[in-house]
C-alpha cells in the first residue's frame, strides 16, 4: 500500500526557528511532526536556545542577588509583586493554555470548543497581566 493512500491531508505550520518561519509541509497522520524546515534551522534553533538560556540563567542570578540585597535591608517586597515561584507557575499555565489555543487555530475547530479554550487562555493570562510582571496592577 502506498503512503499516499494513507494520507489524510497536509498541514504547513511555520518552522520552529523564530527567525525563519518558512512553512514546513507535512502529511497528517501517524508519526512525529517536523518542527524545522531544514537541519540548518534545527541547529540554528538549538544555538539560539542555548544562547537565550544562558541569558536567562545570568539574569536569574542577578535577580536572586538583588532580592537578597533587598531582604538584607529588612524591607518587604511590593504588595502586587509576584514571587519567582508564583510567576513560574502562572507562566507555565499561560504557555499550556496558549499552546492549546494555538493548536485549535491551526486545526480549525467548532466555535463552542474554541470559546472554551479562549476562556481558559484568558484565565491563565490574567494573573500575569494584572500583577507585578512589569505591568501596572489593575483591578479586573
DOBA-989765 format. One line per field, with one value per residue: z, y, x of N, C-alpha, C, CB in turn; residue in one letter. Coordinates in nm, 3 decimals, padded with zeros to 5 digits, m for minus. Each point is the difference from the previous one (the first is absolute). Glycine has a CB too. Example, Ala and Ser with C-alpha at 12.3 -4.5 7.8 and 13.67 -1.06 7.14 Angstrom:
% residues 2
nz: [00.780	m00.197] .
ny: [m00.569	00.222] .
nx: [01.319	00.154] .
caz: [00.000	00.006] .
cay: [00.119	00.119] .
cax: [m00.089	00.082] .
cz: [00.000	00.073] .
cy: [00.120	00.109] .
cx: [00.090	m00.077] .
cbz: [00.125	m00.215] .
cby: [m00.117	m00.063] .
cbx: [m00.189	00.118] .
residuo: [a	s] .
% end
This chain:
% residues 140
nz: [00.000	m00.205	00.285	m00.217	00.175	00.273	m00.126	00.230	m00.217	m00.056	00.293	m00.157	00.371	m00.103	m00.042	00.309	m00.122	00.189	m00.290	m00.165	00.022	m00.235	00.019	00.187	m00.316	00.257	m00.165	00.207	00.135	00.243	00.075	00.229	m00.105	m00.180	00.283	m00.300	m00.285	00.095	00.197	m00.008	00.207	00.190	00.046	00.048	00.238	00.148	m00.003	00.120	00.250	00.086	m00.009	00.190	00.221	00.038	00.054	00.225	00.159	00.015	00.125	00.227	00.114	00.007	00.172	00.227	00.039	00.035	00.225	00.175	m00.008	00.106	00.248	00.094	00.048	00.206	m00.313	00.025	m00.291	m00.068	00.195	m00.290	00.067	m00.130	00.253	m00.254	00.080	m00.150	m00.260	m00.030	00.016	m00.228	m00.206	00.011	m00.061	m00.258	m00.136	00.018	m00.134	m00.249	m00.075	m00.011	m00.196	m00.207	m00.047	m00.072	m00.230	m00.140	m00.019	m00.090	00.319	m00.086	00.028	00.236	m00.016	m00.020	00.273	00.163	m00.102	00.069	00.303	00.017	m00.104	00.226	00.225	m00.088	m00.003	00.295	00.127	m00.242	00.024	00.327	00.089	m00.046	m00.349	00.037	00.104	00.172	00.206	m00.226	00.248	m00.208] .
ny: [m00.117	00.221	00.086	00.077	m00.197	00.173	00.307	00.051	00.232	00.097	00.118	00.216	m00.021	00.258	m00.194	m00.096	00.264	00.230	00.020	m00.194	00.081	m00.251	m00.087	m00.229	m00.087	m00.212	m00.186	00.128	m00.260	m00.090	00.203	00.155	00.248	00.024	00.168	00.067	00.083	m00.196	m00.201	00.323	m00.004	m00.216	00.185	00.262	m00.129	m00.081	00.297	00.114	m00.190	00.095	00.307	m00.031	m00.165	00.239	00.209	m00.179	m00.026	00.310	00.057	m00.235	00.147	00.281	m00.128	m00.102	00.283	00.145	m00.194	00.052	00.314	m00.019	m00.175	00.216	00.224	m00.228	00.023	m00.216	m00.061	00.267	m00.092	m00.110	m00.191	m00.270	m00.102	m00.015	m00.167	00.194	m00.002	m00.315	m00.012	00.207	m00.139	m00.278	00.129	00.148	m00.262	m00.153	00.233	00.021	m00.304	00.014	00.245	m00.130	m00.253	00.180	00.151	m00.272	m00.120	00.251	m00.032	00.026	00.319	m00.217	m00.040	00.311	00.059	m00.198	00.131	00.298	m00.081	m00.115	00.276	00.170	m00.193	00.041	00.323	00.059	m00.037	00.159	00.252	00.059	m00.015	00.196	m00.054	00.345	00.082	00.267	m00.257	00.039	m00.052	m00.262] .
nx: [00.084	00.154	00.118	m00.242	m00.191	00.068	m00.079	m00.233	00.165	00.262	00.002	00.166	00.058	00.151	00.242	m00.057	00.163	m00.177	00.130	m00.236	m00.274	00.103	m00.315	00.146	m00.181	m00.079	m00.191	m00.221	00.138	00.103	00.222	00.109	m00.193	00.268	00.061	00.115	m00.119	00.256	00.121	m00.012	m00.237	00.140	00.247	m00.171	m00.161	00.272	00.105	m00.267	00.014	00.282	m00.075	m00.248	00.159	00.210	m00.234	m00.123	00.269	00.038	m00.279	00.005	00.261	m00.147	m00.233	00.189	00.131	m00.274	m00.109	00.261	m00.045	m00.294	00.086	00.221	m00.243	m00.161	m00.160	m00.236	00.101	m00.142	m00.242	00.069	00.280	m00.135	00.179	00.193	m00.262	m00.195	00.170	m00.009	m00.311	m00.048	00.197	m00.149	m00.278	00.109	00.115	m00.277	m00.162	00.196	m00.027	m00.317	m00.002	00.203	m00.186	m00.251	00.161	00.084	m00.289	m00.178	m00.146	m00.294	00.028	00.006	00.316	00.057	m00.155	00.187	00.263	m00.097	m00.041	00.296	00.125	m00.134	00.111	00.302	m00.004	m00.133	00.285	00.136	m00.197	00.025	00.333	00.244	00.010	00.134	m00.322	m00.022	m00.086	m00.252	m00.188	m00.012] .
caz: [00.000	m00.009	00.110	m00.048	00.026	00.142	00.031	00.023	m00.027	00.032	00.075	m00.024	00.109	m00.022	00.055	00.143	00.029	00.004	m00.106	m00.133	m00.027	m00.127	00.025	00.004	m00.053	00.045	m00.010	00.124	00.025	00.104	m00.011	00.066	m00.084	m00.021	00.062	m00.070	m00.145	m00.043	00.107	00.033	00.094	00.126	00.071	00.037	00.112	00.117	00.041	00.053	00.130	00.098	00.026	00.080	00.132	00.073	00.043	00.108	00.118	00.050	00.061	00.120	00.105	00.039	00.075	00.133	00.076	00.030	00.102	00.125	00.045	00.050	00.126	00.103	00.055	00.086	m00.059	m00.067	m00.143	m00.034	00.027	m00.119	m00.071	00.009	00.033	m00.115	m00.008	m00.054	m00.139	m00.075	m00.008	m00.090	m00.135	m00.052	m00.031	m00.117	m00.117	m00.034	m00.057	m00.131	m00.092	m00.032	m00.086	m00.127	m00.071	m00.049	m00.113	m00.113	m00.045	m00.030	00.082	00.019	00.080	00.143	00.057	m00.004	00.105	00.128	00.007	00.011	00.141	00.079	m00.029	00.074	00.142	00.027	m00.020	00.089	00.108	m00.053	m00.052	00.103	00.121	m00.010	m00.099	m00.084	m00.034	00.112	00.050	m00.024	00.050	m00.114] .
cay: [00.117	00.122	00.094	00.101	m00.049	00.017	00.142	00.061	00.143	00.062	00.125	00.073	00.094	00.071	m00.058	00.024	00.101	00.127	00.091	m00.058	m00.003	m00.061	m00.109	m00.136	m00.081	m00.138	m00.077	m00.031	m00.143	m00.047	00.037	00.122	00.119	00.074	00.131	00.092	m00.018	m00.058	m00.026	00.128	00.068	m00.076	00.032	00.142	00.013	m00.053	00.104	00.111	m00.043	m00.001	00.140	00.058	m00.065	00.061	00.133	m00.019	m00.042	00.116	00.097	m00.060	00.019	00.141	00.014	m00.058	00.090	00.123	m00.033	m00.016	00.134	00.064	m00.066	00.035	00.131	m00.023	00.052	m00.100	00.020	00.073	m00.077	m00.066	m00.075	m00.146	m00.067	m00.078	m00.126	00.031	00.040	m00.122	m00.076	00.071	m00.004	m00.136	m00.011	00.082	m00.065	m00.116	00.051	00.057	m00.110	m00.063	00.092	00.007	m00.123	00.011	00.093	m00.068	m00.113	00.047	m00.078	00.065	00.123	m00.024	m00.049	00.111	00.096	m00.054	00.014	00.143	00.034	m00.056	00.083	00.125	m00.033	m00.027	00.122	00.108	00.032	00.061	00.133	00.090	00.008	00.033	m00.057	00.112	00.071	00.066	m00.082	00.058	m00.086	m00.067] .
cax: [m00.084	00.077	m00.018	m00.094	m00.135	m00.029	00.000	m00.132	00.014	00.127	00.002	00.125	00.030	00.127	00.122	00.014	00.103	m00.070	00.042	m00.025	m00.143	m00.039	m00.095	00.052	m00.110	00.006	m00.123	m00.072	m00.007	00.091	00.142	00.044	m00.008	00.123	m00.003	00.088	m00.002	00.126	00.096	00.064	m00.089	m00.001	00.124	m00.007	m00.093	00.069	00.095	m00.078	m00.052	00.109	00.037	m00.107	00.003	00.111	m00.045	m00.097	00.075	00.075	m00.091	m00.057	00.100	m00.010	m00.124	00.020	00.088	m00.074	m00.099	00.073	00.035	m00.122	m00.034	00.097	m00.039	m00.114	m00.123	m00.083	m00.021	m00.121	m00.121	m00.055	00.105	m00.008	00.125	00.047	m00.074	m00.133	00.018	00.026	m00.125	m00.090	00.057	m00.022	m00.143	m00.027	00.059	m00.084	m00.125	00.031	00.027	m00.129	m00.075	00.071	m00.031	m00.137	00.001	00.064	m00.081	m00.135	m00.093	m00.131	00.005	m00.023	00.125	00.095	m00.038	00.047	00.145	00.030	m00.026	00.111	00.117	m00.017	00.017	00.142	00.078	m00.043	00.094	00.122	m00.031	m00.053	00.084	00.139	00.090	00.038	m00.121	m00.064	m00.110	m00.132	m00.108	m00.064] .
cz: [00.000	00.124	m00.041	00.028	00.146	00.040	00.018	m00.021	00.038	00.086	m00.027	00.112	m00.028	00.065	00.147	00.038	m00.012	m00.114	m00.141	m00.042	m00.139	00.031	m00.006	m00.041	00.044	m00.008	00.137	00.014	00.105	m00.025	00.065	m00.097	m00.010	00.067	m00.081	m00.150	m00.051	00.121	00.042	00.102	00.135	00.082	00.045	00.118	00.129	00.054	00.063	00.139	00.107	00.037	00.090	00.142	00.085	00.050	00.118	00.129	00.063	00.072	00.121	00.117	00.048	00.085	00.142	00.086	00.042	00.107	00.136	00.057	00.058	00.136	00.112	00.061	00.086	m00.054	m00.072	m00.147	m00.024	00.013	m00.122	m00.073	00.022	00.040	m00.123	m00.017	m00.059	m00.148	m00.089	m00.020	m00.100	m00.144	m00.064	m00.041	m00.127	m00.126	m00.045	m00.066	m00.139	m00.103	m00.042	m00.096	m00.139	m00.086	m00.057	m00.121	m00.124	m00.060	m00.046	00.072	00.008	00.098	00.149	00.070	00.004	00.110	00.137	00.016	00.012	00.144	00.089	m00.021	00.077	00.149	00.035	m00.012	00.099	00.113	m00.049	m00.045	00.108	00.123	m00.040	m00.097	m00.096	m00.047	00.125	00.043	m00.021	00.063	m00.120	m00.005] .
cy: [00.124	00.086	00.110	m00.041	00.022	00.146	00.050	00.151	00.049	00.123	00.065	00.100	00.070	m00.075	00.039	00.101	00.138	00.094	m00.050	00.012	m00.046	m00.111	m00.136	m00.092	m00.145	m00.064	m00.017	m00.151	m00.040	00.046	00.134	00.118	00.067	00.137	00.104	m00.030	m00.066	m00.030	00.128	00.077	m00.073	00.032	00.146	00.023	m00.052	00.102	00.118	m00.033	00.006	00.142	00.066	m00.058	00.059	00.139	m00.012	m00.039	00.117	00.097	m00.057	00.013	00.145	00.024	m00.054	00.091	00.127	m00.024	m00.016	00.137	00.072	m00.059	00.040	00.138	m00.011	00.054	m00.112	00.034	00.077	m00.092	m00.077	m00.086	m00.150	m00.055	m00.076	m00.132	00.023	00.034	m00.122	m00.083	00.065	m00.006	m00.138	m00.019	00.078	m00.064	m00.120	00.047	00.058	m00.110	m00.069	00.088	00.009	m00.123	00.005	00.093	m00.068	m00.107	00.047	m00.088	00.073	00.117	m00.025	m00.052	00.112	00.102	m00.048	00.013	00.146	00.047	m00.051	00.082	00.132	m00.024	m00.020	00.127	00.111	00.029	00.068	00.143	00.098	00.012	00.013	m00.074	00.111	00.079	00.067	m00.085	00.075	m00.089	m00.055	00.029] .
cx: [00.089	m00.021	m00.096	m00.143	m00.040	m00.011	m00.142	00.006	00.138	m00.022	00.135	00.024	00.133	00.116	00.014	00.107	m00.064	00.036	m00.033	m00.147	m00.041	m00.100	00.070	m00.116	00.019	m00.137	m00.063	m00.006	00.100	00.143	00.026	m00.005	00.136	m00.014	00.076	m00.001	00.128	00.088	00.071	m00.085	m00.004	00.124	00.000	m00.092	00.063	00.100	m00.072	m00.054	00.108	00.042	m00.106	m00.002	00.113	m00.038	m00.096	00.073	00.075	m00.092	m00.072	00.097	00.001	m00.124	00.016	00.087	m00.074	m00.105	00.066	00.039	m00.120	m00.037	00.096	m00.028	m00.125	m00.131	m00.075	m00.012	m00.129	m00.121	m00.049	00.102	m00.018	00.136	00.047	m00.075	m00.139	00.009	00.024	m00.126	m00.095	00.050	m00.021	m00.146	m00.034	00.056	m00.084	m00.129	00.023	00.022	m00.130	m00.079	00.064	m00.030	m00.141	m00.009	00.057	m00.091	m00.138	m00.100	m00.134	00.010	m00.018	00.126	00.104	m00.031	00.046	00.149	00.042	m00.022	00.113	00.128	m00.007	00.023	00.147	00.084	m00.033	00.099	00.128	m00.024	m00.041	00.087	00.146	00.090	00.041	m00.121	m00.053	m00.118	m00.132	m00.103	m00.075	m00.148] .
cbz: [00.121	m00.250	00.085	m00.177	m00.182	00.041	m00.128	00.163	00.038	m00.213	00.181	m00.249	00.166	m00.011	m00.228	00.029	m00.085	00.243	00.152	00.039	00.162	m00.110	m00.096	00.186	m00.200	00.152	m00.202	m00.014	m00.234	00.033	m00.210	00.154	00.064	m00.219	00.220	00.206	m00.017	m00.220	m00.087	m00.229	m00.194	m00.110	m00.134	m00.237	m00.158	m00.088	m00.183	m00.234	m00.117	m00.090	m00.223	m00.210	m00.099	m00.138	m00.234	m00.168	m00.099	m00.187	m00.223	m00.142	m00.099	m00.210	m00.213	m00.097	m00.125	m00.233	m00.173	m00.079	m00.173	m00.237	m00.129	m00.119	m00.199	00.185	m00.025	00.212	m00.050	m00.156	00.171	m00.021	00.024	m00.175	00.246	00.032	00.198	00.226	00.076	00.090	00.239	00.188	00.068	00.146	00.245	00.144	00.077	00.193	00.231	00.111	00.106	00.224	00.203	00.110	00.150	00.232	00.157	00.104	00.157	m00.225	00.134	m00.047	m00.197	m00.050	m00.085	m00.249	m00.137	m00.004	m00.135	m00.241	m00.043	m00.018	m00.227	m00.173	m00.001	m00.085	m00.238	m00.053	00.123	m00.071	m00.211	m00.082	00.130	00.222	00.020	m00.072	m00.187	m00.078	00.170	m00.214	00.215	00.011] .
cby: [m00.124	m00.008	m00.050	00.065	m00.170	m00.215	00.030	m00.183	00.030	m00.086	m00.088	m00.028	m00.144	00.218	00.007	m00.228	m00.151	m00.026	00.075	m00.158	00.180	00.057	00.141	00.054	00.155	00.056	m00.120	00.213	m00.039	m00.198	m00.130	m00.135	00.031	m00.122	m00.111	00.022	00.201	00.124	m00.233	00.008	00.084	m00.184	m00.174	00.060	m00.025	m00.234	m00.070	00.067	m00.149	m00.219	00.012	00.035	m00.213	m00.132	00.087	m00.068	m00.228	m00.025	00.104	m00.161	m00.186	00.067	m00.018	m00.230	m00.090	00.080	m00.111	m00.223	00.009	00.043	m00.192	m00.140	00.110	00.006	00.228	m00.042	m00.213	00.150	00.168	00.188	00.195	m00.006	m00.020	00.104	m00.087	00.082	00.221	00.000	m00.076	00.151	00.173	m00.086	m00.028	00.204	00.074	m00.132	00.049	00.201	m00.033	m00.114	00.131	00.136	m00.127	m00.044	00.195	00.045	m00.151	00.088	m00.097	m00.220	00.121	m00.047	m00.231	m00.034	00.069	m00.158	m00.209	00.034	m00.007	m00.229	m00.106	00.084	m00.107	m00.232	m00.060	m00.064	m00.196	m00.225	m00.108	m00.057	m00.137	00.059	m00.229	m00.127	m00.162	00.229	m00.110	00.108	00.133	m00.178] .
cbx: [m00.185	m00.016	00.231	00.163	00.029	00.118	00.213	m00.056	m00.243	00.100	m00.159	m00.027	m00.128	m00.124	00.110	m00.078	00.187	m00.007	00.180	00.189	m00.015	00.224	m00.186	00.175	m00.027	00.192	00.089	m00.138	m00.076	m00.148	00.017	00.146	m00.240	00.047	m00.019	00.145	m00.148	m00.014	00.032	00.106	m00.138	m00.130	00.122	00.046	m00.194	m00.029	00.156	m00.062	m00.165	00.079	00.120	m00.134	m00.095	00.164	00.028	m00.177	00.022	00.165	m00.029	m00.131	00.139	00.121	m00.130	m00.023	00.197	00.039	m00.142	00.088	00.179	m00.080	m00.095	00.169	00.102	00.156	00.106	m00.128	00.126	00.130	m00.061	m00.157	00.158	m00.181	m00.064	00.223	00.128	m00.073	00.093	00.231	00.028	m00.067	00.170	00.186	m00.052	00.004	00.228	00.098	m00.084	00.101	00.226	m00.003	m00.070	00.181	00.157	m00.083	00.024	00.222	00.124	00.073	00.191	m00.113	m00.090	m00.240	m00.051	00.028	m00.198	m00.188	00.023	m00.065	m00.248	m00.103	00.019	m00.166	m00.227	m00.032	00.014	m00.234	m00.091	00.077	m00.068	m00.222	m00.166	m00.036	m00.109	00.201	m00.052	00.074	00.152	00.076	m00.022	00.170] .
residuo: [x	x	x	x	x	x	x	x	x	x	x	x	x	x	x	x	x	x	x	x	x	x	x	x	x	x	x	x	x	x	x	x	x	x	x	x	x	x	x	x	x	x	x	x	x	x	x	x	x	x	x	x	x	x	x	x	x	x	x	x	x	x	x	x	x	x	x	x	x	x	x	x	x	x	x	x	x	x	x	x	x	x	x	x	x	x	x	x	x	x	x	x	x	x	x	x	x	x	x	x	x	x	x	x	x	x	x	x	x	x	x	x	x	x	x	x	x	x	x	x	x	x	x	x	x	x	x	x	x	x	x	x	x	x	x	x	x	x	x	x] .
% end
